[in-house]
Amino acid sequence: MNKLLICIVAGMTTGMGNGSVFGATLMCFLGRGKFEDWGGAPNALNFHPATFTGFVDWVMIVFGVAFVIIMVLALAKHEQLEAAASR
């Protein structure tokens, strides 16, 4: 359980950080757009993918989940290699 928690924390932190950088890069390339589509909407509108903030929030969640999966797979492979080396 401890290893899974570490994978979740490290994966979500790294992945969501990369997702926010991806969103900032999109903003730089595409432009900011209209102010009402930029963000700051109350409640669930923050996650509406038609707004820029909602899109970036979803990208951050997807990147976070992807990095958690990568961390779990990497840790499983590492444990296999460690077990084989200790024989």
A tleap script that builds the chain and sets N, CA, C and O, in Angstrom:
source leaprc.protein.ff14SB
mol = sequence {
  NMET ASN LYS LEU LEU ILE CYS ILE VAL ALA
  GLY MET THR THR GLY MET GLY ASN GLY SER
  VAL PHE GLY ALA THR LEU MET CYS PHE LEU
  GLY ARG GLY LYS PHE GLU ASP TRP GLY GLY
  ALA PRO ASN ALA LEU ASN PHE HIE PRO ALA
  THR PHE THR GLY PHE VAL ASP TRP VAL MET
  ILE VAL PHE GLY VAL ALA PHE VAL ILE ILE
  MET VAL LEU ALA LEU ALA LYS HIE GLU GLN
  LEU GLU ALA ALA ALA SER CARG
}
set mol.1.N position { 0.829 -1.203 0.000 }
set mol.1.CA position { 0.000 0.000 0.000 }
set mol.1.C position { 0.864 1.254 0.000 }
set mol.1.O position { 0.545 2.240 -0.664 }
set mol.2.N position { 1.956 1.206 0.748 }
set mol.2.CA position { 2.842 2.357 0.818 }
set mol.2.C position { 3.437 2.695 -0.545 }
set mol.2.O position { 3.566 3.866 -0.904 }
set mol.3.N position { 3.802 1.647 -1.309 }
set mol.3.CA position { 4.379 1.863 -2.636 }
set mol.3.C position { 3.350 2.448 -3.590 }
set mol.3.O position { 3.672 3.303 -4.416 }
set mol.4.N position { 2.107 1.984 -3.473 }
set mol.4.CA position { 1.052 2.509 -4.328 }
set mol.4.C position { 0.791 3.982 -4.025 }
set mol.4.O position { 0.591 4.780 -4.941 }
set mol.5.N position { 0.793 4.341 -2.752 }
set mol.5.CA position { 0.585 5.741 -2.371 }
set mol.5.C position { 1.707 6.621 -2.911 }
set mol.5.O position { 1.454 7.729 -3.383 }
set mol.6.N position { 2.932 6.138 -2.845 }
set mol.6.CA position { 4.063 6.896 -3.392 }
set mol.6.C position { 3.898 7.071 -4.899 }
set mol.6.O position { 4.152 8.151 -5.432 }
set mol.7.N position { 3.470 6.003 -5.589 }
set mol.7.CA position { 3.253 6.092 -7.040 }
set mol.7.C position { 2.157 7.095 -7.374 }
set mol.7.O position { 2.280 7.858 -8.332 }
set mol.8.N position { 1.097 7.095 -6.593 }
set mol.8.CA position { -0.013 8.021 -6.855 }
set mol.8.C position { 0.428 9.464 -6.630 }
set mol.8.O position { 0.170 10.333 -7.463 }
set mol.9.N position { 1.089 9.716 -5.509 }
set mol.9.CA position { 1.516 11.093 -5.204 }
set mol.9.C position { 2.547 11.584 -6.217 }
set mol.9.O position { 2.416 12.681 -6.760 }
set mol.10.N position { 3.574 10.768 -6.469 }
set mol.10.CA position { 4.624 11.181 -7.405 }
set mol.10.C position { 4.088 11.292 -8.827 }
set mol.10.O position { 4.428 12.230 -9.547 }
set mol.11.N position { 3.257 10.345 -9.233 }
set mol.11.CA position { 2.713 10.365 -10.586 }
set mol.11.C position { 1.772 11.525 -10.830 }
set mol.11.O position { 1.866 12.195 -11.859 }
set mol.12.N position { 0.862 11.773 -9.895 }
set mol.12.CA position { -0.088 12.878 -10.080 }
set mol.12.C position { 0.623 14.225 -10.013 }
set mol.12.O position { 0.308 15.134 -10.781 }
set mol.13.N position { 1.573 14.353 -9.104 }
set mol.13.CA position { 2.301 15.622 -9.000 }
set mol.13.C position { 3.080 15.911 -10.278 }
set mol.13.O position { 3.008 17.013 -10.822 }
set mol.14.N position { 3.815 14.925 -10.747 }
set mol.14.CA position { 4.613 15.111 -11.962 }
set mol.14.C position { 3.715 15.284 -13.186 }
set mol.14.O position { 3.921 16.190 -13.993 }
set mol.15.N position { 2.729 14.416 -13.314 }
set mol.15.CA position { 1.858 14.464 -14.481 }
set mol.15.C position { 1.039 15.734 -14.560 }
set mol.15.O position { 0.927 16.334 -15.630 }
set mol.16.N position { 0.460 16.157 -13.437 }
set mol.16.CA position { -0.344 17.379 -13.458 }
set mol.16.C position { 0.537 18.604 -13.672 }
set mol.16.O position { 0.111 19.582 -14.286 }
set mol.17.N position { 1.759 18.550 -13.168 }
set mol.17.CA position { 2.690 19.649 -13.451 }
set mol.17.C position { 3.009 19.741 -14.924 }
set mol.17.O position { 3.043 20.831 -15.493 }
set mol.18.N position { 3.244 18.592 -15.545 }
set mol.18.CA position { 3.498 18.584 -16.985 }
set mol.18.C position { 2.257 19.011 -17.768 }
set mol.18.O position { 2.369 19.680 -18.795 }
set mol.19.N position { 1.084 18.628 -17.290 }
set mol.19.CA position { -0.152 19.047 -17.947 }
set mol.19.C position { -0.355 20.548 -17.884 }
set mol.19.O position { -0.858 21.144 -18.837 }
set mol.20.N position { 0.029 21.172 -16.775 }
set mol.20.CA position { -0.111 22.622 -16.678 }
set mol.20.C position { 0.871 23.334 -17.601 }
set mol.20.O position { 0.555 24.380 -18.168 }
set mol.21.N position { 2.067 22.759 -17.747 }
set mol.21.CA position { 3.038 23.333 -18.692 }
set mol.21.C position { 2.519 23.190 -20.121 }
set mol.21.O position { 2.676 24.098 -20.937 }
set mol.22.N position { 1.903 22.050 -20.418 }
set mol.22.CA position { 1.282 21.850 -21.726 }
set mol.22.C position { 0.203 22.907 -21.968 }
set mol.22.O position { 0.120 23.466 -23.062 }
set mol.23.N position { -0.619 23.185 -20.960 }
set mol.23.CA position { -1.658 24.212 -21.087 }
set mol.23.C position { -1.077 25.605 -21.280 }
set mol.23.O position { -1.595 26.395 -22.069 }
set mol.24.N position { 0.006 25.909 -20.556 }
set mol.24.CA position { 0.650 27.212 -20.732 }
set mol.24.C position { 1.239 27.347 -22.128 }
set mol.24.O position { 1.207 28.423 -22.724 }
set mol.25.N position { 1.778 26.243 -22.646 }
set mol.25.CA position { 2.316 26.261 -24.006 }
set mol.25.C position { 1.205 26.497 -25.019 }
set mol.25.O position { 1.380 27.256 -25.972 }
set mol.26.N position { 0.076 25.856 -24.815 }
set mol.26.CA position { -1.073 26.102 -25.699 }
set mol.26.C position { -1.495 27.553 -25.656 }
set mol.26.O position { -1.799 28.147 -26.691 }
set mol.27.N position { -1.517 28.136 -24.450 }
set mol.27.CA position { -1.894 29.535 -24.331 }
set mol.27.C position { -0.935 30.426 -25.115 }
set mol.27.O position { -1.357 31.377 -25.773 }
set mol.28.N position { 0.357 30.112 -25.039 }
set mol.28.CA position { 1.338 30.921 -25.750 }
set mol.28.C position { 1.171 30.811 -27.263 }
set mol.28.O position { 1.298 31.807 -27.975 }
set mol.29.N position { 0.891 29.617 -27.751 }
set mol.29.CA position { 0.769 29.409 -29.190 }
set mol.29.C position { -0.585 29.832 -29.748 }
set mol.29.O position { -0.658 30.371 -30.852 }
set mol.30.N position { -1.649 29.595 -28.999 }
set mol.30.CA position { -2.997 29.857 -29.507 }
set mol.30.C position { -3.525 31.228 -29.124 }
set mol.30.O position { -4.456 31.732 -29.752 }
set mol.31.N position { -2.950 31.827 -28.114 }
set mol.31.CA position { -3.472 33.096 -27.639 }
set mol.31.C position { -4.473 32.870 -26.529 }
set mol.31.O position { -4.963 31.760 -26.325 }
set mol.32.N position { -4.760 33.916 -25.831 }
set mol.32.CA position { -5.584 33.797 -24.640 }
set mol.32.C position { -7.054 33.632 -24.955 }
set mol.32.O position { -7.755 32.954 -24.204 }
set mol.33.N position { -7.546 34.205 -26.002 }
set mol.33.CA position { -8.966 34.099 -26.329 }
set mol.33.C position { -9.789 35.109 -25.553 }
set mol.33.O position { -9.252 36.033 -24.944 }
set mol.34.N position { -11.089 34.922 -25.584 }
set mol.34.CA position { -11.976 35.837 -24.869 }
set mol.34.C position { -11.853 35.621 -23.365 }
set mol.34.O position { -11.604 34.507 -22.905 }
set mol.35.N position { -12.027 36.684 -22.619 }
set mol.35.CA position { -11.842 36.613 -21.176 }
set mol.35.C position { -12.805 35.632 -20.525 }
set mol.35.O position { -12.420 34.917 -19.599 }
set mol.36.N position { -14.054 35.584 -20.993 }
set mol.36.CA position { -15.028 34.693 -20.361 }
set mol.36.C position { -14.716 33.216 -20.606 }
set mol.36.O position { -15.227 32.357 -19.888 }
set mol.37.N position { -13.889 32.906 -21.607 }
set mol.37.CA position { -13.489 31.529 -21.843 }
set mol.37.C position { -12.168 31.180 -21.175 }
set mol.37.O position { -11.721 30.036 -21.253 }
set mol.38.N position { -11.543 32.142 -20.524 }
set mol.38.CA position { -10.227 31.925 -19.974 }
set mol.38.C position { -10.277 31.132 -18.671 }
set mol.38.O position { -9.415 30.286 -18.433 }
set mol.39.N position { -11.248 31.386 -17.847 }
set mol.39.CA position { -11.333 30.640 -16.588 }
set mol.39.C position { -11.957 31.464 -15.497 }
set mol.39.O position { -12.473 32.556 -15.737 }
set mol.40.N position { -11.909 30.948 -14.328 }
set mol.40.CA position { -12.490 31.619 -13.186 }
set mol.40.C position { -13.976 31.383 -13.061 }
set mol.40.O position { -14.634 32.026 -12.244 }
set mol.41.N position { -14.518 30.477 -13.849 }
set mol.41.CA position { -15.938 30.173 -13.769 }
set mol.41.C position { -16.216 29.417 -12.472 }
set mol.41.O position { -15.367 28.664 -11.996 }
set mol.42.N position { -17.384 29.612 -11.911 }
set mol.42.CA position { -17.681 28.951 -10.639 }
set mol.42.C position { -18.002 27.465 -10.812 }
set mol.42.O position { -18.497 27.029 -11.851 }
set mol.43.N position { -17.703 26.714 -9.766 }
set mol.43.CA position { -18.102 25.308 -9.606 }
set mol.43.C position { -17.667 24.416 -10.755 }
set mol.43.O position { -16.493 24.413 -11.126 }
set mol.44.N position { -18.601 23.656 -11.327 }
set mol.44.CA position { -18.271 22.629 -12.317 }
set mol.44.C position { -17.859 23.212 -13.659 }
set mol.44.O position { -17.300 22.488 -14.483 }
set mol.45.N position { -18.111 24.489 -13.910 }
set mol.45.CA position { -17.693 25.074 -15.180 }
set mol.45.C position { -16.175 25.116 -15.315 }
set mol.45.O position { -15.648 25.243 -16.420 }
set mol.46.N position { -15.481 25.009 -14.194 }
set mol.46.CA position { -14.021 24.957 -14.268 }
set mol.46.C position { -13.540 23.726 -15.011 }
set mol.46.O position { -12.428 23.716 -15.538 }
set mol.47.N position { -14.364 22.686 -15.061 }
set mol.47.CA position { -13.979 21.444 -15.727 }
set mol.47.C position { -14.700 21.250 -17.055 }
set mol.47.O position { -14.664 20.158 -17.624 }
set mol.48.N position { -15.353 22.293 -17.555 }
set mol.48.CA position { -16.038 22.186 -18.845 }
set mol.48.C position { -14.975 22.281 -19.945 }
set mol.48.O position { -14.279 23.292 -20.038 }
set mol.49.N position { -14.840 21.240 -20.778 }
set mol.49.CA position { -13.735 21.215 -21.737 }
set mol.49.C position { -13.826 22.266 -22.834 }
set mol.49.O position { -12.858 22.457 -23.570 }
set mol.50.N position { -14.953 22.950 -22.968 }
set mol.50.CA position { -15.057 23.990 -23.994 }
set mol.50.C position { -14.346 25.270 -23.574 }
set mol.50.O position { -14.023 26.103 -24.422 }
set mol.51.N position { -14.099 25.438 -22.277 }
set mol.51.CA position { -13.338 26.596 -21.825 }
set mol.51.C position { -11.867 26.219 -21.762 }
set mol.51.O position { -11.522 25.041 -21.661 }
set mol.52.N position { -11.019 27.206 -21.821 }
set mol.52.CA position { -9.578 26.930 -21.789 }
set mol.52.C position { -9.181 26.303 -20.461 }
set mol.52.O position { -8.422 25.334 -20.432 }
set mol.53.N position { -9.689 26.850 -19.361 }
set mol.53.CA position { -9.349 26.306 -18.052 }
set mol.53.C position { -9.840 24.874 -17.908 }
set mol.53.O position { -9.127 24.026 -17.371 }
set mol.54.N position { -11.044 24.597 -18.379 }
set mol.54.CA position { -11.565 23.240 -18.311 }
set mol.54.C position { -10.736 22.268 -19.119 }
set mol.54.O position { -10.484 21.145 -18.683 }
set mol.55.N position { -10.309 22.696 -20.297 }
set mol.55.CA position { -9.462 21.840 -21.127 }
set mol.55.C position { -8.138 21.548 -20.436 }
set mol.55.O position { -7.686 20.404 -20.413 }
set mol.56.N position { -7.520 22.573 -19.878 }
set mol.56.CA position { -6.234 22.385 -19.206 }
set mol.56.C position { -6.414 21.521 -17.954 }
set mol.56.O position { -5.554 20.696 -17.645 }
set mol.57.N position { -7.518 21.703 -17.236 }
set mol.57.CA position { -7.765 20.856 -16.071 }
set mol.57.C position { -7.873 19.391 -16.468 }
set mol.57.O position { -7.322 18.522 -15.791 }
set mol.58.N position { -8.577 19.110 -17.559 }
set mol.58.CA position { -8.695 17.727 -18.025 }
set mol.58.C position { -7.362 17.195 -18.512 }
set mol.58.O position { -7.043 16.029 -18.283 }
set mol.59.N position { -6.581 18.026 -19.178 }
set mol.59.CA position { -5.255 17.593 -19.622 }
set mol.59.C position { -4.390 17.252 -18.407 }
set mol.59.O position { -3.665 16.257 -18.423 }
set mol.60.N position { -4.462 18.060 -17.369 }
set mol.60.CA position { -3.679 17.792 -16.172 }
set mol.60.C position { -4.097 16.487 -15.517 }
set mol.60.O position { -3.243 15.730 -15.055 }
set mol.61.N position { -5.400 16.207 -15.468 }
set mol.61.CA position { -5.875 14.954 -14.881 }
set mol.61.C position { -5.415 13.763 -15.713 }
set mol.61.O position { -4.953 12.762 -15.166 }
set mol.62.N position { -5.541 13.869 -17.034 }
set mol.62.CA position { -5.119 12.766 -17.909 }
set mol.62.C position { -3.615 12.536 -17.796 }
set mol.62.O position { -3.176 11.391 -17.685 }
set mol.63.N position { -2.819 13.604 -17.821 }
set mol.63.CA position { -1.375 13.458 -17.661 }
set mol.63.C position { -1.047 12.836 -16.301 }
set mol.63.O position { -0.163 11.983 -16.210 }
set mol.64.N position { -1.746 13.252 -15.252 }
set mol.64.CA position { -1.511 12.702 -13.918 }
set mol.64.C position { -1.788 11.213 -13.862 }
set mol.64.O position { -0.980 10.451 -13.332 }
set mol.65.N position { -2.924 10.789 -14.405 }
set mol.65.CA position { -3.258 9.363 -14.419 }
set mol.65.C position { -2.238 8.584 -15.253 }
set mol.65.O position { -1.828 7.489 -14.870 }
set mol.66.N position { -1.835 9.143 -16.378 }
set mol.66.CA position { -0.835 8.467 -17.218 }
set mol.66.C position { 0.483 8.295 -16.468 }
set mol.66.O position { 1.105 7.236 -16.557 }
set mol.67.N position { 0.912 9.300 -15.741 }
set mol.67.CA position { 2.163 9.193 -15.000 }
set mol.67.C position { 2.043 8.221 -13.830 }
set mol.67.O position { 3.020 7.557 -13.484 }
set mol.68.N position { 0.856 8.123 -13.209 }
set mol.68.CA position { 0.659 7.121 -12.157 }
set mol.68.C position { 0.817 5.727 -12.741 }
set mol.68.O position { 1.471 4.871 -12.144 }
set mol.69.N position { 0.219 5.494 -13.911 }
set mol.69.CA position { 0.351 4.193 -14.568 }
set mol.69.C position { 1.812 3.903 -14.898 }
set mol.69.O position { 2.289 2.788 -14.690 }
set mol.70.N position { 2.516 4.900 -15.407 }
set mol.70.CA position { 3.938 4.732 -15.713 }
set mol.70.C position { 4.726 4.401 -14.444 }
set mol.70.O position { 5.594 3.529 -14.467 }
set mol.71.N position { 4.435 5.080 -13.352 }
set mol.71.CA position { 5.142 4.823 -12.090 }
set mol.71.C position { 4.872 3.417 -11.573 }
set mol.71.O position { 5.792 2.742 -11.111 }
set mol.72.N position { 3.617 2.966 -11.645 }
set mol.72.CA position { 3.280 1.617 -11.172 }
set mol.72.C position { 3.993 0.566 -12.021 }
set mol.72.O position { 4.558 -0.389 -11.486 }
set mol.73.N position { 3.967 0.740 -13.339 }
set mol.73.CA position { 4.649 -0.217 -14.213 }
set mol.73.C position { 6.159 -0.222 -13.982 }
set mol.73.O position { 6.787 -1.281 -13.961 }
set mol.74.N position { 6.735 0.960 -13.810 }
set mol.74.CA position { 8.178 1.044 -13.572 }
set mol.74.C position { 8.562 0.411 -12.242 }
set mol.74.O position { 9.585 -0.266 -12.145 }
set mol.75.N position { 7.744 0.630 -11.218 }
set mol.75.CA position { 8.046 0.031 -9.920 }
set mol.75.C position { 7.900 -1.488 -9.975 }
set mol.75.O position { 8.696 -2.204 -9.368 }
set mol.76.N position { 6.908 -1.982 -10.685 }
set mol.76.CA position { 6.743 -3.435 -10.813 }
set mol.76.C position { 7.937 -4.056 -11.538 }
set mol.76.O position { 8.434 -5.105 -11.129 }
set mol.77.N position { 8.390 -3.422 -12.595 }
set mol.77.CA position { 9.550 -3.931 -13.331 }
set mol.77.C position { 10.817 -3.861 -12.469 }
set mol.77.O position { 11.647 -4.769 -12.502 }
set mol.78.N position { 10.955 -2.794 -11.712 }
set mol.78.CA position { 12.105 -2.652 -10.822 }
set mol.78.C position { 12.117 -3.759 -9.771 }
set mol.78.O position { 13.168 -4.326 -9.471 }
set mol.79.N position { 10.944 -4.063 -9.215 }
set mol.79.CA position { 10.861 -5.139 -8.224 }
set mol.79.C position { 11.227 -6.487 -8.843 }
set mol.79.O position { 11.878 -7.307 -8.195 }
set mol.80.N position { 10.814 -6.725 -10.094 }
set mol.80.CA position { 11.189 -7.955 -10.777 }
set mol.80.C position { 12.700 -8.058 -10.968 }
set mol.80.O position { 13.290 -9.115 -10.741 }
set mol.81.N position { 13.318 -6.965 -11.382 }
set mol.81.CA position { 14.766 -6.956 -11.573 }
set mol.81.C position { 15.513 -7.133 -10.268 }
set mol.81.O position { 16.526 -7.831 -10.224 }
set mol.82.N position { 15.025 -6.506 -9.197 }
set mol.82.CA position { 15.658 -6.661 -7.881 }
set mol.82.C position { 15.540 -8.088 -7.378 }
set mol.82.O position { 16.482 -8.618 -6.789 }
set mol.83.N position { 14.384 -8.718 -7.604 }
set mol.83.CA position { 14.190 -10.098 -7.160 }
set mol.83.C position { 15.105 -11.031 -7.932 }
set mol.83.O position { 15.670 -11.963 -7.359 }
set mol.84.N position { 15.258 -10.787 -9.237 }
set mol.84.CA position { 16.136 -11.630 -10.048 }
set mol.84.C position { 17.596 -11.439 -9.670 }
set mol.84.O position { 18.368 -12.397 -9.709 }
set mol.85.N position { 17.987 -10.242 -9.311 }
set mol.85.CA position { 19.379 -9.954 -8.961 }
set mol.85.C position { 19.745 -10.508 -7.580 }
set mol.85.O position { 20.908 -10.819 -7.324 }
set mol.86.N position { 18.764 -10.630 -6.701 }
set mol.86.CA position { 19.078 -11.098 -5.350 }
set mol.86.C position { 19.112 -12.615 -5.228 }
set mol.86.O position { 19.424 -13.141 -4.159 }
set mol.87.N position { 18.798 -13.320 -6.299 }
set mol.87.CA position { 18.851 -14.794 -6.253 }
set mol.87.C position { 20.235 -15.313 -6.327 }
set mol.87.O position { 20.442 -16.526 -6.300 }
savepdb mol mol.pdb
quit
